[in-house]
């Protein structure tokens, strides 16, 4: 058994507020009385409930902004210095190191082998290979993420199929543990002033709201659904909340402007994004498997494991999705949503109508699906087994 007098040091590259499942992990660990030390950006934006917990400590990673080559090189050096200093200074002999996302492994690669016997490696995405570029776009200079995974004490992924695939791809001795991307709770906090405009739009909307929460990535297939909802815009509208990459803002705004049925409501730090779900009637999970640009596998979206399905289910909101295995399995097993086998307008409208005809049953099933996973049990088992 892990001694709770020791720490679990979570190291995450980037802003923790962009990783709702990481926040759920922190909440679960604190609720189970583990000492947590978080190293990431954005720690000052965490909820007061987390930051004021006597078991929680953090180091907020800060770098200077700038997009020039000199700035990027300088920022990378500063990041490596800060993260590795925290690794060496904060992770004691009996502490657990818990890493999240592959870039943190690249940053810590020179020192991480010393912590292999207490390293939990968790990835939210399915990686394409067991090597990753040392520099963005590099085809020559790489490091082995597979070696780090094989030497880690335990590996964790977010979906059962991914666990078996990752075991084979990385030649692991054991199938990785699975922690579903389920929110630990629905404590959304107080409404903030920047939410008021979006909430007013939702309150004034008289049509039934189909909602999408999440990033606006290339593997999200919005257009077919937008086209279909536009055909029934007297009854339904599509409300979208999430982060749009700076380089794609113009294209995304142009896309939204083509449809009278679309409201883009902006991005809100978790858990505030959950506040908007009270206005949703149905929800959208539009995954499109294929080639990616961020070193994830082309089948990453095929075995998607979105935190969104747990967020929607926890609020009793039936879902419309694309025909991918990561959605098809829970949708059919628990009757919480319908996958569109074809993405033509007629099929999508018929899918919406089919959910309408069984709405109350599916809404009840959503809540049962949410309740069937116990994060406390899973995470305690990973730490103590």
C-alpha positions in Angstrom: 0.0 0.0 0.0 1.2 3.5 -0.9 1.8 5.6 2.3 -0.4 8.7 2.0 2.2 10.7 3.9 4.2 10.7 0.7 3.3 12.7 -2.4 1.9 12.0 -5.9 3.7 14.5 -8.1 1.7 15.1 -11.3 3.7 16.6 -14.2 1.7 17.9 -17.2 3.0 19.9 -20.2 0.8 22.9 -21.0 -2.1 24.5 -19.3 -3.9 22.1 -16.9 -7.2 23.9 -17.7 -7.2 22.4 -21.1 -7.2 18.9 -19.6 -10.5 18.3 -17.7 -9.6 14.6 -17.1 -6.4 15.8 -15.3 -8.5 18.0 -13.1 -10.8 15.1 -12.3 -7.7 13.0 -11.4 -6.5 15.7 -9.0 -10.0 16.0 -7.4 -10.2 12.2 -7.0 -6.8 12.0 -5.4 -7.5 14.8 -3.0 -10.9 13.3 -2.1 -9.1 10.1 -1.2 -6.6 12.0 1.0 -3.5 11.7 -1.1 -0.9 14.5 -1.0 -0.8 16.0 -4.5 1.9 18.2 -6.0 1.0 19.5 -9.5 3.6 20.9 -12.0 2.0 22.6 -15.0 0.9 25.9 -16.5 -2.4 27.4 -15.5 -2.4 26.2 -11.8 -3.5 29.7 -10.7 -6.8 29.1 -12.7 -7.8 26.0 -10.8 -10.9 26.2 -8.6 -10.6 27.6 -5.2 -11.7 24.3 -3.8 -8.6 22.6 -5.2 -6.1 25.4 -4.5 -7.3 25.8 -0.9 -7.1 22.1 -0.1 -4.4 21.5 2.6 -3.2 18.3 0.7 -2.6 20.3 -2.6 0.6 22.0 -3.6 1.7 23.2 -7.0 4.4 24.8 -9.1 3.1 27.1 -11.8 5.3 26.9 -14.9 5.7 30.3 -16.6 7.5 31.2 -19.8 7.9 34.3 -21.8 5.5 34.7 -24.9 6.8 35.1 -28.4 6.7 33.3 -31.7 10.1 34.0 -33.2 12.6 31.2 -33.6 14.7 32.8 -30.8 11.7 32.9 -28.5 10.8 29.3 -29.2 14.3 28.0 -28.6 14.5 30.1 -25.4 11.1 29.0 -24.2 12.0 25.3 -24.8 15.2 25.6 -22.8 13.3 27.4 -20.0 10.6 24.8 -19.9 13.1 21.9 -19.7 14.9 23.7 -16.9 11.8 24.3 -14.8 10.2 20.9 -15.2 13.5 18.9 -14.6 14.3 21.0 -11.5 10.8 20.2 -10.1 11.3 16.5 -11.0 14.7 16.3 -9.2 13.6 18.5 -6.2 10.1 17.4 -5.5 9.9 13.7 -6.2 11.2 11.9 -3.1 12.3 8.3 -2.8 8.9 7.1 -1.8 6.8 9.5 -3.9 4.9 8.6 -7.1 5.7 10.5 -10.3 2.5 10.7 -12.5 3.2 12.1 -16.0 0.4 13.2 -18.4 0.9 13.7 -22.2 3.9 12.8 -24.4 5.7 16.2 -24.5 6.4 16.0 -20.8 8.2 12.8 -21.5 10.4 14.5 -24.1 11.2 17.2 -21.6 12.1 14.8 -18.8 13.7 12.1 -20.9 17.3 12.6 -19.6 16.2 12.2 -15.9 13.1 10.1 -16.0 14.8 6.7 -15.9 15.8 7.3 -12.3 12.1 7.3 -11.3 11.0 4.3 -13.4 10.1 2.2 -10.4 7.5 4.7 -9.2 6.5 6.3 -12.5 2.8 6.2 -13.7 2.7 7.2 -17.4 -0.8 8.3 -18.5 -1.7 9.2 -22.1 -5.0 10.7 -23.2 -4.3 9.9 -26.9 -3.3 6.8 -28.9 0.2 7.4 -30.2 1.2 6.6 -33.8 4.5 5.0 -33.0 6.9 4.4 -30.1 9.2 7.3 -31.1 8.4 11.0 -31.2 10.3 14.0 -32.7 12.8 15.8 -30.4 11.9 18.9 -32.3 8.6 19.8 -34.0 8.5 18.3 -37.5 11.9 16.6 -37.2 12.2 13.3 -39.1 15.7 12.5 -37.9 16.1 13.5 -34.3 13.7 11.5 -32.2 13.3 9.9 -28.7 11.7 6.7 -27.7 8.5 7.1 -25.8 8.1 3.3 -26.0 11.3 2.8 -24.0 9.9 5.1 -21.3 6.6 3.2 -21.3 8.3 -0.2 -21.1 10.3 1.0 -18.1 7.5 2.7 -16.3 6.0 1.2 -13.2 2.5 1.4 -14.6 0.9 2.6 -17.8 -2.6 4.2 -18.0 -4.8 5.0 -21.0 -8.5 6.2 -21.3 -10.2 3.4 -23.2 -10.1 -0.4 -23.2 -9.4 -0.9 -26.9 -6.6 1.6 -26.8 -5.1 -0.3 -23.9 -4.7 -3.5 -25.9 -3.5 -1.6 -29.0 -0.9 0.3 -27.0 0.3 -2.9 -25.3 1.0 -4.4 -28.8 2.5 -1.2 -30.3 4.9 -0.7 -27.4 5.5 -4.4 -26.6 4.4 -3.8 -23.0 4.5 -6.6 -20.4 1.0 -5.8 -19.2 -2.2 -4.3 -20.6 -2.3 -0.6 -19.4 -4.8 0.3 -16.8 -7.9 2.3 -18.0 -9.2 5.5 -16.4 -12.2 6.7 -18.3 -12.4 10.4 -19.0 -15.2 10.8 -16.5 -15.7 14.1 -14.5 -15.1 13.5 -10.9 -18.1 15.7 -10.0 -20.3 18.4 -11.5 -19.3 21.1 -9.1 -19.3 24.0 -11.7 -18.7 26.8 -9.3 -20.2 30.3 -9.5 -21.3 31.9 -12.8 -18.7 34.4 -13.9 -19.2 37.7 -15.8 -17.7 36.4 -19.0 -20.4 33.7 -19.1 -23.3 36.1 -19.1 -23.6 36.8 -22.9 -23.5 33.0 -23.8 -26.0 32.2 -21.0 -28.4 34.9 -22.3 -28.3 33.4 -25.8 -29.1 30.0 -24.4 -31.9 31.3 -22.2 -33.5 33.2 -25.1 -33.3 30.3 -27.5 -36.7 28.8 -28.1 -35.5 25.9 -30.3 -34.2 22.6 -28.8 -30.5 22.9 -28.3 -28.0 20.4 -29.7 -24.7 21.1 -27.9 -21.1 20.5 -28.6 -18.4 20.9 -26.0 -14.7 20.5 -26.8 -11.9 21.6 -29.0 -12.5 22.4 -32.7 -9.9 20.0 -34.1 -9.5 18.6 -37.6 -10.8 15.2 -36.4 -14.2 16.7 -35.5 -16.6 16.4 -38.4 -19.0 19.4 -37.9 -20.1 20.2 -41.5 -22.5 17.3 -42.1 -24.3 17.9 -38.8 -24.5 21.7 -39.4 -26.0 21.0 -42.8 -28.6 18.7 -41.4 -29.5 20.9 -38.4 -29.9 23.9 -40.8 -32.6 21.9 -42.6 -34.6 21.7 -39.3 -33.6 25.0 -37.9 -37.2 25.9 -37.0 -37.0 23.2 -34.3 -33.3 22.8 -33.5 -30.1 24.8 -33.2 -26.4 23.8 -32.7 -24.6 25.5 -29.9 -20.8 25.1 -29.8 -18.4 25.8 -26.9 -14.7 25.2 -27.0 -11.2 26.3 -27.9 -10.4 27.3 -31.5 -6.7 27.3 -32.5 -5.5 30.8 -33.3 -4.5 29.7 -36.8 -8.0 28.4 -37.5 -10.2 31.2 -36.1 -10.9 32.9 -39.5 -11.8 29.6 -41.2 -14.0 28.6 -38.2 -15.8 32.0 -38.1 -16.5 31.7 -41.8 -17.9 28.2 -41.3 -20.3 29.4 -38.5 -21.5 32.4 -40.5 -22.9 30.1 -43.2 -25.6 28.7 -40.8 -28.5 30.5 -39.1 -28.8 27.5 -36.8 -25.2 27.8 -35.2 -24.3 29.7 -32.1 -20.6 29.7 -31.2 -20.4 30.7 -27.5 -16.7 30.8 -26.8 -14.3 28.9 -24.5 -14.7 28.6 -20.7 -12.2 27.0 -18.3 -13.4 23.8 -16.7 -15.4 23.2 -14.7 -17.4 26.3 -15.9 -18.0 24.6 -19.3 -20.3 22.1 -17.6 -22.6 25.0 -16.5 -24.0 25.3 -20.0 -25.1 21.7 -20.2 -28.3 22.5 -18.3 -29.5 24.1 -21.5 -28.7 21.2 -23.8 -31.4 18.9 -25.1 -29.2 16.6 -27.2 -25.4 16.5 -27.6 -23.0 16.1 -30.5 -19.8 13.9 -30.7 -18.6 14.2 -34.3 -15.3 12.3 -34.6 -13.6 11.7 -38.0 -10.7 9.2 -37.9 -7.8 9.8 -40.2 -4.4 11.3 -40.6 -3.4 13.7 -37.8 -0.7 16.3 -37.4 0.2 15.8 -33.8 1.8 12.4 -33.7 -1.4 10.6 -32.6 -2.4 7.5 -34.5 -4.8 7.7 -37.5 -7.1 5.4 -35.5 -7.0 7.6 -32.4 -10.5 9.0 -33.2 -11.8 5.5 -34.2 -11.2 4.5 -30.6 -12.1 7.9 -29.2 -12.8 8.2 -25.4 -14.1 11.7 -25.0 -14.7 13.2 -21.7 -17.7 14.7 -23.5 -19.7 11.5 -23.4 -19.3 11.3 -19.7 -20.2 15.0 -19.3 -23.3 14.7 -21.4 -24.3 11.4 -19.8 -23.9 12.8 -16.3 -26.5 15.4 -17.2 -28.9 12.9 -18.9 -28.3 14.3 -22.4 -28.6 11.7 -25.2 -26.0 11.9 -28.0 -25.6 11.9 -31.7 -22.3 10.6 -33.0 -20.3 9.4 -36.0 -19.9 5.7 -36.6 -16.7 5.0 -34.7 -16.1 2.1 -32.4 -15.2 4.3 -29.4 -18.8 5.7 -29.5 -20.7 2.7 -31.0 -19.8 0.4 -28.2 -21.1 2.5 -25.2 -24.0 3.9 -27.3 -25.3 0.5 -28.2 -24.4 -1.3 -24.9 -26.0 1.4 -22.7 -28.5 2.9 -25.1 -27.3 6.5 -24.5 -26.9 7.7 -28.1 -27.1 6.9 -31.8 -24.2 6.7 -34.3 -25.0 7.9 -37.8 -23.8 5.2 -40.2 -24.0 7.7 -43.0 -23.4 11.5 -42.7 -26.0 12.5 -45.3 -28.6 15.1 -44.2 -31.5 12.6 -44.3 -29.7 10.1 -42.0 -28.7 12.7 -39.5 -32.3 14.1 -39.3 -33.7 10.6 -38.9 -31.2 10.0 -36.1 -32.4 13.2 -34.3 -36.0 12.0 -34.7 -35.2 8.5 -33.5 -33.7 10.0 -30.3 -36.8 12.2 -29.9 -39.0 9.1 -30.0 -37.1 7.5 -27.1 -35.8 10.6 -25.3 -36.9 9.9 -21.7 -35.6 6.3 -21.8 -32.2 7.4 -23.2 -31.9 10.3 -20.8 -32.4 7.9 -17.9 -29.9 5.4 -19.4 -27.3 8.2 -19.7 -27.4 8.7 -15.9 -27.0 5.0 -15.3 -24.0 4.9 -17.7 -22.4 7.8 -15.8 -22.9 6.0 -12.4 -21.5 2.6 -13.5 -17.9 3.7 -13.2 -16.3 4.4 -9.8 -13.2 6.6 -10.3 -12.2 6.2 -6.6 -12.0 2.4 -7.0 -10.0 2.5 -10.2 -7.5 5.1 -9.1 -6.9 3.5 -5.7 -6.3 0.2 -7.4 -3.7 1.7 -9.8 -1.8 3.3 -6.9 -1.9 0.4 -4.5 -2.0 -2.8 -6.6 
